Amino acid sequence: MSSFPRILIAAVLTTVLLALGASQAMAQGPPKPGPGGDAPGAGSDPGSPLQQKPSKTAIRLGGLHHGDLTVGNRIEVRGTLRPYVDNQRVTVVLNRGKQTAKRKTIAVEPKRGNGDVGEFEFSKRLIKPGRYNVEAFHVETGILGGSKATSQRFHIRYPDPGLGDSGDTIKIFNSLLGDLGYVNDEGATYDEATARAVLAFHKVNKQSLTDHASSGMFKTIARGGGGYHLKHPEGGHHVETDLSRQVMVLANGDRVDEIYTISSGKSTTPTILGKFNFYWKQPGTNDHGMVNSVYFLGGYATHGYADVPNYPASHGCLRSPIPDSLHIYNWIDIGDAIYVYH
């Protein structure tokens, strides 16, 4: 046989064998995955997305006493996010009633000694009354799902301050009084200056004439209540004296600067009513025991005096406690108006 026929037969046989092999492979189906889950010889796709993990957020509150927070203390929030994943953040929301009192987004850090858990912290000093609670939530990312935690509700507790008490809570109390214009030294002690400010508050709000505060009063001033409403906001730098409540108010336009307890003229020598202007200042103590006097009509003046009861007792002047008199004297300018009314 010649070489050509041999070559032709070999080519035909090769073609037949290849066709048979392909037919068997199709009948067997695709290759089965290996032990690692990939088909034999196959590698992982670097462009495929990572599977998102579910998350869990939890919080606990610190600083509470019997479920409430003492005024001026900090509410301490400590939280966890599971599992820990790099570059995650949690938003903490402090609610006061239906309003947001504070909102802060915080980076989650790995917990010391347990790198599988993330942790975060938040704190806030609270003074205003209300029903509070805390929420913390993680917004889902490509690799970690969203989750949320909500705390129990709590309120602010206000003590009953009294003469001689001291500490941070009293300093807050004094500062709140000062913010409303009730003059005191705004220190950390409930002293005689605080007592006079408390008495002035009770007079303004037509309450019992005592220099002892209550938790209710503390709560009122903590929300900004209990101040004085001026009758003459058009008066510029002026003084208002309400004889029915036995208080004197120093004001700049429509803003109350300072409020003092006073004693005005008794029924037989009443204080004159109306609008007047201060015309003379007499420093020190005069022959009548009047201290740091500022006159507004004839012998009518505002001045310090040793005896300042809670009722009208003067000969027509406006008496103030001697410790308050110098400040009143320095505050008033010649020409300032004074409005005296019931």
Residue, then its C-alpha position, 0 to 999 in steps of 0.5 A: m500500500s502506498s503512503f497516501p492511503r495510510i495517511l488518509i486512514a490515520a486522519v479518519l481514525t483520529t477524527v472518529l476518536l476525538a468525536l467519541g471523547a467529546s460525546q462521553a464528556m457531554a454525557q457526564g456533565p460539568p466537572k464536580p467541585g473539589p473539596g474547597g468548593d471550586a471546580p478543579g483548577a478554578g480560582s476565586d474571583p477577586g472582583s466578587p462582592l463580600q457577603q454582608k454580615p448581620s449586626k447587633t447593637a446593645i447599650r447600657l446606661g450609667g449614672l442613674h440612681h433608682g432609675d433617675l439621674t441627679v440634676g447636673n450629673r452625666i448620663e453615661v452610655r456604653g455600647t457594643l456592636r457585634p461583630y467588630v468590623d473595621n471602619q464602622r460607626v454608630t449614631v447615638v441619639l439622646n431624646r427628651g420627650k419627642q425632641t432630640a436633645k443630642r445626636k452624635t456619630i461615634a467611631v466603633e473601636p475593638k473591645r480590649g481583650n475581645g477583638d470580635v466585639g466593637e464598643f463605643e461610649f457617649s456622655k452628656r450632662l443634663i439639667k433640664p427636666g423631662r423624660y429621657n431615653v437613648e437610642a443607638f443605631h448602626v446604618e448598614t454598610g456593604i459588609l455589615g447589616g443595620s441594627k438598633a438599640t433603645s434604652q429604658r426611660f429616665h427622669i431628672r431628680y431635683p433635691d430640696p436645697g437649704l441654707g448651709d448645703s454645698g456642692d456641685t448641685i448647689k452651684i448649679f442651683n445658684s447659677l440657674l437663679g443667676d441666669l433668671g436675674y436672682v442675684n447671688d454669688e453663684g458659688a457652691t454654697y447655699d448662703e445668705a445671698t442664695a437665701r435672699a435670691v430664693l426669697a425674691f423668687h418666691k415673691v415674684n411667683k407669689q409663693s410662700l415667703t421663705d428663703h428655703a427652696s424646694s425640689g419643685m422650685f429647682k425643677t422650675i428654674a431648671r427649665g427656665g421658668g419663674g422669671y420676672h415679666l417686665k411692664h416697661p420694656e420700652g424704658g431702656h436702662h431702667v428700674e421697675t418696682d412692684l409694690s404688690r410683690q415687694v421686689m425691685v428689678l433692674a432692666n436693660g430694655d426688655r431684658v431683666d438684669e437683676i431682681y432683689t427683695i425689698s420693703s417699701g413704704k408702710s400704709t401710713t407712709p406709702t411709697i409714691l406711684g408713677k414714673f420718675n428719674f434718679y437725680w442724686k446718689q449719696p454713697g455710704t451711710n447717712d444720719h438715718g441709717m440709709v446705705n448707698s442711697v439713690y434718690f428719685l423724688g424729693g426724699y424718696a430713694t432706694h437704699g440699703y437698710a438694716d431691717v428689711p422685712n417681707y412686708p411694707a415697713s419703710h417711711g416711703c423709701l425702697r429698702s434693700p438688704i445692705p449686702d445688695s445695696l452697693h451693687i444697686y447703687n453702682w448699677i443705677d445711672i443718674g437720669d435712669a427711669i424708675y417705674v413704681y406700680h402695684 
